[in-house]
Amino acid sequence: MALELRQSLKLSQQLVMTPQLQQAIKLLQLSRLELQQAVREELEVNPALEETAEETAEEEGPTPAADLSASPAPEEGPTPKEGDGLIDRVDWEYYFDEGSRDGRVERDTDDEDGRPYYENTLTRRPGLAEHLDTQLRLLDISDTEGGIAQYLVGNIDENGYLKTTAAEAAEALSLPVEDVERAIARVQTLDPLGVGARDLRECLMIQAREKGAPFELPLAILADHFDLFSKGDVAATARRLKLPKETVKEAFQKLVTLWPKPGREYSGDDVQYITPDVYVFKVDDQWVITLNDDGQPRLRLSSYYRRLLAGDGEGLPKEDREFLKQKVNAALWFIKSIEQRKRTIYKVVESIVKLQRDFLEKGPGHLRPLTLRDVAEDIEMHESTVSRVTSGKYVNTPHGIFELKYFFNSGLNREGGEEDIASKSVKEKIREIILAEGGSKPLSDQELMRLLRNQGIRIARRTVTKYRAALGLLASSRRRKQF
């Protein structure tokens, strides 16, 4: 068969990730503090963008948040190119207003239904058990190994050490010790390095192995001369290894850089303060959504640069006019992207309020199963857009402040064909049962499973173990009070 070269024409459509589109996507997923920083940076580099004085913006009066739903939030679609006539097609009066419309509703901060109480602004980072559980769910492992790993995670203390032996775990789970040992090795590969170790030596060795060649000698010292290292005896270690003292001293210095308590990073002792992005409150049997723009700079287009482009700058060199045009286009797109971000957040929260009404009316125990796809289909947006909106953003509700991702969770089947129950609701039930149990006879995971099944919730014991560990609650053997 002869080879030949041939030219042909082909028509195709493809989405091009222009810088403007990338900027819009980036702004959409930023938290409140990150957005404030991004606005400050844009104000510094773009002279066509101005910040409006707070007093002037307030004189105009607020715009009801409900107006945000009047115009749909555009999807991540094609972006106007610089110089494509955007300047001529813009509603200039809108962007010259003293501060862009922000969809903010002013509310009396002394109103008991207004701003959250100070205590409600406290949050914490995910705990160690929750952090480990998230990693385990991403691993391609068997159900048996996953169940063992979940049990082990529930027996890891706040410092990251495993407080049960392989034999004890095997007896509790009625499984071979070899299976438990494999699961322990699996847990020890998780972040943070050193977690799941049974003593300090093993913890440091896990970290040293990961460091590779530079830690070859430190690892050997841990393996064979840990007694001398624990005493800090460089000279005796050097004599045993027949190495110069300086070489051994350097190895010791490397070892002290390792973290002896890897779990403390996730202990939850560090309190974080958050400000909600959205407020949801009830007025006359209707749930009202208000975006929180307190502290966000009000933006507008520079009238000076507009006049230059409109005719005052006719004598400017072509390069200068192109520069002005580029900066004005960038300023317009930045303002537009922020407005789009507000509309999108509003639409997502509006959908969550509609789909999780029982939660708002009755509390966390009535959270229903919900996926990103459910909300995406409801507001006719892509799942990735919903995911970006819900990441790192918080809503203040009558039941406290929650990250938007809190409302998305899987469901468990119920007996008798009833509607599925959300996994977070099951976790809440487990928490309530454990907190109400007697200290002298704590309930095992098997007993918790039976109690939940009596309530019509079909759940496996290993799932109970996983949920209990995610809640940061100890295994029954460690919950027993000593008298």
BAMAR-75413 format. One record per residue (C-alpha): residue number from 1; residue in one letter; x, y, z. Coordinates in steps of 0.1 Angstrom, whole numbers. Each point is the difference from the previous one (the first is absolute). Example, Ala and Ser with C-alpha at 12.3 -4.5 7.8 and 13.67 -1.06 7.14 Angstrom:
# BAMAR-75413
     n   res      px      py      pz
     1     A     123     -45      78
     2     S      14      34      -7
This chain:
# BAMAR-75413
     n   res      px      py      pz
     1     M       0       0       0
     2     A      15      33     -11
     3     L       5      28      25
     4     E     -12      35      -9
     5     L      -4      34      15
     6     R     -34      17      -2
     7     Q     -14      33      12
     8     S     -36       3      12
     9     L     -22      26      17
    10     K     -18      -8      32
    11     L     -25      20      20
    12     S      -2      -4      38
    13     Q     -10      18      31
    14     Q      20       1      32
    15     L       0      20      32
    16     V      31      22       3
    17     M      11       8      35
    18     T       7      37      -5
    19     P      17      20      28
    20     Q     -34      17       8
    21     L     -18     -34       3
    22     Q      28     -13      22
    23     Q      -4      31      22
    24     A     -37      -5       3
    25     I       4     -36      11
    26     K      27      10      25
    27     L     -22      27      16
    28     L     -29     -24       2
    29     Q      19     -25      22
    30     L      17      26      23
    31     S     -10       4      36
    32     R     -10      34      15
    33     L      35       8      12
    34     E      16     -12     -33
    35     L     -24      21     -20
    36     Q       8      31      20
    37     Q      37      -6      -7
    38     A      -7      -6     -37
    39     V     -19      33      -2
    40     R      29      18      17
    41     E      25     -14     -24
    42     E     -21       9     -30
    43     L      -4      36      13
    44     E      38       2       2
    45     V       7     -11     -36
    46     N     -30      15     -19
    47     P      -3      38       2
    48     A     -34      -2     -19
    49     L     -15     -17      31
    50     E     -10      22      30
    51     E     -13      -7      35
    52     T     -31      20      10
    53     A      -1      17      34
    54     E     -22     -19      24
    55     E     -21      30       9
    56     T      -9       7     -36
    57     A     -10     -36      -6
    58     E     -22       0      30
    59     E     -18      32     -12
    60     E     -13     -18     -30
    61     G     -19     -24      22
    62     P       2     -38      -1
    63     T     -12     -23     -28
    64     P     -22     -29      12
    65     A      18     -33      -2
    66     A     -30     -15     -18
    67     D       9      22     -30
    68     L      30     -22      -6
    69     S     -23     -28     -11
    70     A     -15      22     -27
    71     S      28      -5     -25
    72     P      15     -35      -3
    73     A      36      -6       9
    74     P      18      -7     -33
    75     E      18     -33      -3
    76     E      37      -2      -6
    77     G      -4       6     -37
    78     P      18      20     -27
    79     T      17      32      11
    80     P       1      34     -18
    81     K      34       6     -14
    82     E      19      32       6
    83     G      -9      26     -26
    84     D     -30     -19     -14
    85     G     -24      29       6
    86     L      -7      -7      37
    87     I       6      37       8
    88     D     -27      11     -24
    89     R     -26     -25      12
    90     V       2       7      38
    91     D     -26      16      21
    92     W      23      28      11
    93     E     -24      15      25
    94     Y      -1     -33      19
    95     Y      38      -1       4
    96     F       3      37       8
    97     D     -24      -3      30
    98     E      15       7      33
    99     G       8     -36       7
   100     S     -11     -30     -19
   101     R     -34     -15       9
   102     D       9     -26      27
   103     G     -33     -16       8
   104     R       5       9      36
   105     V     -29       4      25
   106     E       7      22      30
   107     R     -12     -15      32
   108     D       0      11      36
   109     T      30     -17      16
   110     D     -17       1      34
   111     D     -30     -21     -14
   112     E       1     -34      16
   113     D      -6     -15     -35
   114     G      28      21     -15
   115     R      37      -6       3
   116     P      11     -32      16
   117     Y      10      -1      36
   118     Y      38       2       6
   119     E       2     -36      10
   120     N     -16     -10     -34
   121     T      30      14     -19
   122     L      23     -26      15
   123     T       9     -30     -21
   124     R      27     -26      -2
   125     R      20     -17     -26
   126     P      -8     -37      -7
   127     G      11     -23      28
   128     L      26     -27      -4
   129     A     -26     -28      -3
   130     E     -19      19     -26
   131     H      32       8     -19
   132     L      10     -37      -1
   133     D     -35     -11      -9
   134     T       0      23     -30
   135     Q      33     -16     -12
   136     L     -12     -35       5
   137     R     -31       6     -21
   138     L      23       9     -29
   139     L      20     -32       1
   140     D      -7     -30     -22
   141     I      -2     -26      28
   142     S     -23     -29       8
   143     D     -30       4      23
   144     T      17     -22      26
   145     E      32      20       1
   146     G     -20      32       0
   147     G     -21     -12      29
   148     I      32      -9      20
   149     A      16      34      -9
   150     Q     -31      18      13
   151     Y       2     -19      32
   152     L      36       9       4
   153     V      -6      37      -7
   154     G     -25      -1      29
   155     N      28     -12      23
   156     I      25      27      -9
   157     D       5      26      27
   158     E       4      38      -4
   159     N      37      -3      -5
   160     G      -4     -24     -29
   161     Y      10     -32      18
   162     L     -18     -33      -3
   163     K     -12     -10      34
   164     T      -9     -36      -7
   165     T      21     -30     -10
   166     A      -5     -21     -31
   167     A     -10     -30      21
   168     E     -26      21      19
   169     A     -15      14     -32
   170     A      -1     -35     -16
   171     E     -18     -14      30
   172     A     -25      29       0
   173     L      -7      -4     -37
   174     S       2     -38      -1
   175     L      26       2     -28
   176     P      35     -14      -5
   177     V      28      20      15
   178     E      17       1     -34
   179     D     -29      19     -15
   180     V       2      25      28
   181     E      38       5      -5
   182     R      -6       7     -36
   183     A     -26      26       9
   184     I      24      16      25
   185     A      26       3     -27
   186     R     -26      16     -22
   187     V     -10      26      26
   188     Q      36       8       6
   189     T       3      12     -37
   190     L     -26      27       7
   191     D       6      37       7
   192     P      14      13      23
   193     L      31     -22      -2
   194     G       5     -21      31
   195     V     -37      -4       8
   196     G     -10     -35      11
   197     A      33      -7      17
   198     R       0     -20      32
   199     D      30      17      16
   200     L      23      30      -5
   201     R      27     -22     -17
   202     E     -24     -13     -26
   203     C     -15      35      -6
   204     L      35      15      -7
   205     M       9     -29     -22
   206     I     -31       4     -22
   207     Q      10      36      -6
   208     A      37      -7      -5
   209     R      -8     -27     -27
   210     E     -20      26     -19
   211     K      29      24       0
   212     G      21     -24     -21
   213     A      38      -1      -5
   214     P       8      31      22
   215     F     -15     -18      30
   216     E      17     -34      -6
   217     L      24       4      30
   218     P     -27      15      22
   219     L     -23     -29      -8
   220     A      27     -25       9
   221     I       5      17      33
   222     L     -37      -2       8
   223     A       0     -37     -10
   224     D      30     -12      19
   225     H      11      27      25
   226     F     -33      16      11
   227     D      11      -4      37
   228     L      30      23      -6
   229     F     -19      25     -21
   230     S     -27       3      27
   231     K      28      10      24
   232     G      16      24     -25
   233     D      33     -19       3
   234     V      18       9     -32
   235     A      34     -12      12
   236     A     -12     -35       9
   237     T     -19      -3     -33
   238     A      30      11     -20
   239     R      21     -27      18
   240     R     -25     -27      -8
   241     L      -3      10     -36
   242     K      37       7      -3
   243     L      -8      34     -16
   244     P      13      35       7
   245     K     -19      18      27
   246     E      -8      29     -24
   247     T     -17     -25     -24
   248     V     -21     -14      28
   249     K      -8      34      14
   250     E     -14      11     -34
   251     A     -22     -32      -1
   252     F     -13       9      35
   253     Q      -8      35     -11
   254     K     -20     -14     -29
   255     L     -19     -23      23
   256     V     -11      29      23
   257     T     -16      17     -30
   258     L     -26     -29      -1
   259     W     -33       5      17
   260     P      -5     -23      30
   261     K     -38       8       3
   262     P     -13       1     -36
   263     G     -37       0      11
   264     R       3      33      20
   265     E      -3      19     -33
   266     Y     -36     -11      -1
   267     S      -8       1      36
   268     G     -26      28      -5
   269     D      15      21      28
   270     D       6      29     -24
   271     V     -33      19      -2
   272     Q      -7      17     -33
   273     Y     -23      30      -3
   274     I     -23       2     -30
   275     T     -25      25     -15
   276     P     -29     -15     -19
   277     D      -3       8     -37
   278     V     -38      -4       1
   279     Y     -27       5      26
   280     V     -32     -21      -1
   281     F     -28      11      24
   282     K     -38      -3       1
   283     V     -24      29      -5
   284     D     -38      -7       0
   285     D       4     -37      -8
   286     Q      23       8     -28
   287     W      37      -8      -1
   288     V      20      31     -10
   289     I      36      -1     -14
   290     T      24      29       5
   291     L      35       1     -14
   292     N      26      14      24
   293     D      22      27     -17
   294     D      12      17      32
   295     G      36       8      -4
   296     Q       0      -5     -38
   297     P      13      30     -20
   298     R     -26      17     -22
   299     L      13       3     -35
   300     R      -6      22     -30
   301     L      16      10     -33
   302     S      22      31       0
   303     S     -19      29     -16
   304     Y      34      16     -10
   305     Y      10     -30     -21
   306     R     -35      -2     -15
   307     R       3      37     -11
   308     L      34      -7     -15
   309     L     -14     -28     -22
   310     A     -32      19      -8
   311     G      19      29     -17
   312     D      21      20      25
   313     G      30     -21      -9
   314     E      -2       3     -38
   315     G      36      13      -1
   316     L      14     -30      19
   317     P      23     -23     -19
   318     K     -15     -33     -12
   319     E      19     -21      25
   320     D     -13      21      29
   321     R     -36      -3     -13
   322     E       4     -37      -3
   323     F      13      -1      36
   324     L     -30      20      12
   325     K     -24     -23     -19
   326     Q      16     -31      14
   327     K      -2      13      36
   328     V     -36      12      -3
   329     N     -10     -34     -15
   330     A      18     -18      28
   331     A     -17      22      26
   332     L     -35      -6     -15
   333     W       6     -37      -1
   334     F      12      -1      36
   335     I     -31      18      12
   336     K     -22     -22     -21
   337     S      17     -31      14
   338     I      -7      11      36
   339     E     -36       7      -8
   340     Q      -2     -35     -17
   341     R      15     -15      31
   342     K     -27      15      22
   343     R     -28     -11     -22
   344     T      14     -36      -2
   345     I       4      -2      38
   346     Y     -35      13       5
   347     K     -15     -26     -25
   348     V      19     -29      17
   349     V     -11      10      35
   350     E     -36       6     -12
   351     S       0     -36     -14
   352     I      15     -14      33
   353     V     -27      18      20
   354     K     -27     -15     -22
   355     L      14     -35       2
   356     Q      10       0      36
   357     R     -31      18      14
   358     D      -5     -27      27
   359     F      35       7      13
   360     L      -8      37       4
   361     E     -33      -7      16
   362     K       9     -28      23
   363     G      38      -2       4
   364     P      30     -22     -11
   365     G     -17     -33       8
   366     H     -23       7     -30
   367     L      27       5     -26
   368     R     -10     -18     -32
   369     P      24     -17     -25
   370     L      12      25     -26
   371     T      26      -1     -27
   372     L      17      27     -21
   373     R     -19     -13     -30
   374     D     -34       6      17
   375     V       8      37       5
   376     A      17       3     -35
   377     E     -31     -14     -17
   378     D     -23      22      21
   379     I      18      33     -10
   380     E      11     -13     -34
   381     M      37       4       5
   382     H      29     -24      -2
   383     E      10     -21      31
   384     S      35      15      -1
   385     T     -15      35       4
   386     V     -20     -11      30
   387     S      31     -16      15
   388     R      20      32      -3
   389     V     -28      20      16
   390     T      -3     -22      30
   391     S      37      -3       7
   392     G      12      21      29
   393     K     -33      20       4
   394     Y     -22       1      30
   395     V     -37       7       7
   396     N     -15      12      32
   397     T     -33     -18       9
   398     P     -22      -2      31
   399     H      19     -31       9
   400     G      35      14      -3
   401     I      26       7     -26
   402     F       7     -27     -25
   403     E      23      -4     -30
   404     L     -21      -3     -31
   405     K      15     -34      -7
   406     Y     -16     -12      33
   407     F     -33      -3     -18
   408     F      12     -25     -25
   409     N       1     -36      12
   410     S      -8     -35     -10
   411     G     -31     -19      12
   412     L      -7     -33      18
   413     N     -30     -22      -8
   414     R     -28      -3      25
   415     E     -22     -29       7
   416     G     -36      -1     -14
   417     G       8      21     -31
   418     E       2      33      19
   419     E      20      28     -14
   420     D      38      -4       3
   421     I      16      17      30
   422     A      31      22      -4
   423     S      33     -14      13
   424     K       6      32      21
   425     S     -34      -6      17
   426     V      12     -35       9
   427     K      32      14      14
   428     E     -21      24      21
   429     K     -20     -30      13
   430     I      32     -18       9
   431     R      13      30      18
   432     E     -32       3      20
   433     I       0     -36      10
   434     I      36       0      11
   435     L      -4      32      20
   436     A     -30     -14      18
   437     E      15     -34       8
   438     G      12      -9      35
   439     G      37       4       7
   440     S       4     -34      16
   441     K     -15     -20     -29
   442     P       7      18     -33
   443     L     -16     -14     -31
   444     S      21     -19     -26
   445     D      -2       7     -37
   446     Q     -20     -33      -4
   447     E     -25      12      26
   448     L      -3      34     -16
   449     M      -7     -17     -33
   450     R     -29     -20      16
   451     L     -15      32      15
   452     L       1      18     -33
   453     R     -15     -30     -18
   454     N     -28       0      26
   455     Q      -7      36     -12
   456     G      -3     -13     -36
   457     I      35      10     -11
   458     R      17     -27     -20
   459     I      37       4       9
   460     A      30     -23       3
   461     R      22      -1      31
   462     R      31      12     -19
   463     T     -20      30     -12
   464     V      -9       8      37
   465     T      38      -3       8
   466     K       8      24     -29
   467     Y     -26      26      11
   468     R      10      -2      36
   469     A      36       6      -9
   470     A      -9      29     -22
   471     L     -18      16      29
   472     G      32      -3      21
   473     L     -17     -24      25
   474     L      21     -28      16
   475     A      -6     -37      -3
   476     S     -21     -15      29
   477     S      31     -15      17
   478     R      14      35       3
   479     R     -32      18      10
   480     R      -5     -21      31
   481     K       4      22      31
   482     Q      23     -11      28
   483     F     -15      -1      35
